[in-house]
């Protein structure tokens, strides 16, 4: 048996700790729909990440990640935007931590529109304008900039899993771009 050195950053959980927690408690996440806006603040493009899942299937997603213990929603949002889009994305975080949508993910389908087979999670969803250049990092292969109408087309929404198609539509509707 190997001895693990405790992580000096108490906000992180080991893989074993996370697995236990996921089976017992809902976890808090932030999710962000990156957008480009014109001079009037109207959304002109929506950024969707292209990822390969564990079975090699290509899927579309948005920026997403856990909120660490002691971390503000604003800090978590900024951290995940930088992690997924790169340090030159220059996100314009909302002045208020009030999300445009709240999604509750369950490990079993049918309880809500959102599923995550790993856990029960609650996600605060934000629409976040980005002004810089985006260079996807982590497990994202690329970011595609689509018009709002293209982003909610059946073919694109069909590439989104876990209910994120409904989440994207709700986020864009909250921003007034879907009629």
C-alpha positions in Angstrom: 0.0 0.0 0.0 1.4 3.4 -1.0 1.2 6.4 1.3 -0.2 9.5 -0.3 1.1 12.9 0.6 -1.8 15.2 1.6 -2.6 17.9 -1.0 -1.6 21.2 0.5 -4.5 22.8 -1.4 -7.5 21.7 0.8 -9.9 22.8 -2.0 -9.0 19.8 -4.1 -10.1 16.2 -3.4 -8.2 13.1 -4.3 -9.8 10.8 -6.9 -10.9 8.4 -4.1 -12.3 11.2 -2.0 -14.2 12.6 -5.0 -15.7 9.2 -5.8 -17.0 8.9 -2.2 -18.4 12.4 -2.1 -20.1 12.1 -5.5 -22.1 9.1 -4.2 -23.2 11.0 -1.1 -23.6 14.7 -1.8 -24.6 17.0 -4.6 -21.6 19.0 -5.9 -21.7 22.6 -7.0 -20.6 23.5 -10.6 -20.4 26.6 -12.7 -21.0 26.4 -16.5 -20.4 29.2 -19.0 -21.6 29.7 -22.5 -18.8 31.8 -24.1 -20.1 34.4 -26.5 -18.9 37.2 -28.7 -21.0 40.4 -28.7 -21.3 43.5 -30.9 -21.0 47.1 -29.7 -24.6 47.0 -28.4 -24.0 43.9 -26.3 -26.0 41.6 -28.7 -24.7 38.1 -29.1 -23.3 37.5 -32.5 -21.4 34.2 -31.9 -21.6 31.3 -29.5 -18.5 29.3 -28.6 -18.9 25.6 -28.3 -16.1 23.2 -27.4 -15.5 20.1 -29.4 -14.4 17.1 -27.2 -14.0 13.4 -27.7 -15.7 11.3 -25.0 -14.3 8.1 -23.5 -15.7 6.0 -26.3 -14.1 8.3 -29.0 -17.4 9.9 -29.9 -17.2 13.7 -30.8 -19.4 15.9 -28.6 -20.1 19.6 -28.2 -20.0 21.2 -24.8 -19.6 24.5 -22.9 -17.2 25.6 -20.2 -17.9 23.6 -17.0 -16.2 22.7 -13.7 -16.6 22.3 -10.0 -16.5 25.1 -7.4 -13.8 24.4 -4.8 -14.3 24.8 -1.1 -13.7 28.5 -0.2 -13.8 29.6 -3.8 -16.3 32.3 -4.9 -18.5 31.6 -7.9 -16.8 34.5 -9.7 -13.3 32.9 -9.1 -14.5 29.5 -10.2 -16.1 30.9 -13.3 -12.9 32.7 -14.2 -10.7 29.7 -13.4 -12.7 27.4 -15.7 -13.0 29.9 -18.5 -9.2 30.3 -18.5 -8.7 26.6 -18.2 -10.9 25.7 -21.1 -10.4 28.7 -23.4 -6.8 29.8 -22.6 -5.4 32.8 -20.8 -5.9 35.2 -23.7 -9.7 34.7 -23.9 -10.3 37.8 -21.7 -13.8 36.9 -20.3 -16.0 39.8 -19.2 -17.5 38.3 -16.0 -21.0 39.4 -15.0 -21.2 42.1 -12.4 -23.6 39.9 -10.4 -23.1 36.3 -9.4 -26.8 35.7 -10.2 -26.8 32.9 -12.9 -29.0 33.0 -16.0 -30.1 29.4 -15.3 -29.7 26.7 -12.7 -29.3 23.1 -13.9 -29.7 20.1 -11.6 -27.9 17.0 -12.9 -28.9 13.5 -11.7 -27.2 10.2 -12.3 -30.5 8.6 -13.5 -32.3 9.9 -16.6 -35.9 11.1 -16.2 -35.6 13.1 -13.0 -34.7 16.3 -14.8 -33.6 17.4 -18.3 -29.9 17.1 -17.1 -28.0 13.9 -16.5 -24.5 13.1 -15.3 -23.9 9.4 -14.7 -21.2 10.2 -12.1 -23.2 12.3 -9.7 -25.9 14.5 -8.5 -24.8 18.1 -9.2 -26.2 21.6 -9.2 -24.8 24.0 -11.8 -25.0 27.7 -11.9 -25.1 28.7 -15.6 -23.7 32.0 -17.0 -23.5 33.6 -20.5 -20.1 35.2 -20.6 -18.7 37.5 -23.4 -15.1 36.9 -24.3 -13.1 39.5 -26.1 -9.7 37.8 -26.7 -8.4 34.9 -28.7 -9.5 31.5 -27.5 -7.1 28.5 -27.6 -8.8 25.5 -26.1 -6.9 23.6 -23.5 -7.4 20.6 -21.3 -9.5 18.0 -23.1 -11.1 20.3 -25.7 -9.9 19.8 -29.2 -11.3 23.1 -30.6 -13.7 25.9 -30.1 -16.3 26.6 -32.8 -17.8 30.0 -33.1 -21.4 29.7 -34.4 -24.2 32.2 -34.8 -26.9 31.7 -32.2 -29.2 30.2 -34.8 -26.4 27.7 -35.9 -25.7 26.8 -32.3 -29.3 25.8 -31.6 -29.7 23.9 -34.9 -30.8 20.3 -34.5 -27.5 19.0 -35.9 -25.4 20.9 -33.3 -27.8 20.3 -30.4 -27.7 16.6 -31.3 -23.9 16.6 -30.6 -24.5 17.8 -27.0 -24.9 15.3 -24.2 -26.3 15.2 -20.6 -29.0 17.8 -21.3 -26.6 20.5 -22.4 -28.7 21.2 -25.5 -31.6 22.3 -23.2 -29.1 24.2 -21.1 -27.7 26.1 -24.1 -31.2 27.0 -25.3 -32.2 28.2 -21.9 -29.0 30.3 -21.6 -29.4 31.9 -25.0 -33.1 32.6 -24.3 -32.2 34.3 -21.1 -29.9 36.6 -23.2 -32.8 37.4 -25.5 -31.3 35.9 -28.7 -33.9 33.2 -29.2 -37.4 34.2 -30.3 
